[in-house]
Amino acid sequence: MKKKKVVGVSALLPLVLCNFAALPVHAEVTNSQTVDTSTEETNAECQVIYKATYDFSEEIPKYPELDVTAYGYEGIYDGKSHGITVDCKTEGVTILYSTDGKTYSTKKPEYKNVGTYVTYYKVEKDGYTTATGSAAVKITEAKIEYETDDSPVYYDGGKHGIKITVKTEGCKILYSTDGINYSTENPEYTEPGTYMVYYKIMKDNYETVTGSGKFVIKKNPSNNNKIVLPGTGGTVKVGETIEVPVDTGGNPIEVEVSDPDAISVTVKNGKLVITGLKKGMADITVKSGGKTVTYRVKVEGSELFDFAKIDSTSPPKAGTGVSNVQTGDESHILFYGAMLTASLFGLLRSSGRKEKRKT
C-alpha cells in the first residue's frame, strides 16, 4: 500500500508543473525562479521543488514631529514641591508622565524632599510622531543656621555648659563628651577646669552639623568674688562724665542701667564711665563673679552760674567782679560779670535813696 501511495503522488506532479502558470498570483515577482537541486532518497521518482521570492513591503507614511522642549529642576531644599517642565509649541497635544517609564498618566509627579527623581514623558497628537523623553528633579540639603557660645565662666558654685543657639526651627541637638556616644542631655559642670563637648545638629532635608568646643570654668581670684566700689552712689551733671573705679579682682564686669535715658554707662580699664543725659535718678547694677552690687547715680540739671564756686578769699578782677568761675567760655564770664556788677550797682543806688529819705 505504501508503494502505491508514492506512485500516485508522483503521477500528479507533472500535472501540477504543467498548470503552474495558471495559478493566481497577486504579488510581484522580483527574482527569477531557482531550482532546488537538493535531492532526497525516496522509493519513487525524484521530485523538483521550485522557490519564488516575493516583496510584500509597502512605503510607510512619515508623520511630522512635535517640537518639544523638556527640562528638569535642581535646587536646595525649600519645603516646596518641584517637578519637570515639558513644553510643546504645537497646540492640542496630550502630555503624559511616568515614574517608571511604563505606566503613564496626565498627572505630573512633584517632589519635595531631598533626592534625585527621574520623570518620563510622552507628548502625543493625532497625525504627529509621538515624542518621548525624560528629565530629573534634584533637590539637595539645606544648611542649618546656628551659633555657639563657649565663653569661659568663673566658678560660682552653679552648673554651666556650652550654649548652642539654633535659628533653624525644628532641629534636634545631640551632645557627647567622647565624640562617640550622643544624647539630648547637655553636659554641665560645676568645678573649675576645661571640658571638651561634642555636638550634632540634625533635621530632615538639612545637612547635619557636627562640631566641638572647649568649655572652661575659671577659678575665682582671691577677693572671694567681692565687688568693691567707692560708695553706694554718686552725682553727675547733665552733659558731664565721671569715672567710678570698681575692683572685681580681675573678673569680667557686666552692667545694667535702670534708666538708659538718664545716664549712659561703659566699662573701661576697671572703671565705670558714667555720663549724665537728663535730670533724675538711675541705678547701675554691677555683676561679676556671681555677685551683684547696685550703684545709684543722681543726675542734676546743668547750672549756668554757681555762686558757690566763686573764690571769696581773693578780690574780683577789675571790670568783672567774678573770680574762678568754672566755665570754658570767656564771653560767658564777661556777660555774667557785667550782670553781677549791674546788680550790685542797683543795690547800692537803692540803698543811697533810702538814706536820703531818712535825712
Salt bridges, closest charged atoms under 4 A:
ASP67 OD2 - LYS89 NZ 3.70
ASP78 OD1 - HIS82 NE2 3.16
GLU147 OE2 - LYS167 NZ 3.34
ASP156 OD1 - HIS160 NE2 2.96
GLU207 OE1 - LYS143 NZ 3.02
GLU243 OE1 - LYS271 NZ 3.62
GLU256 OE2 - LYS287 NZ 3.25
ASP283 OD1 - ARG296 NE 2.71
ASP329 OD2 - HIS332 NE2 3.60
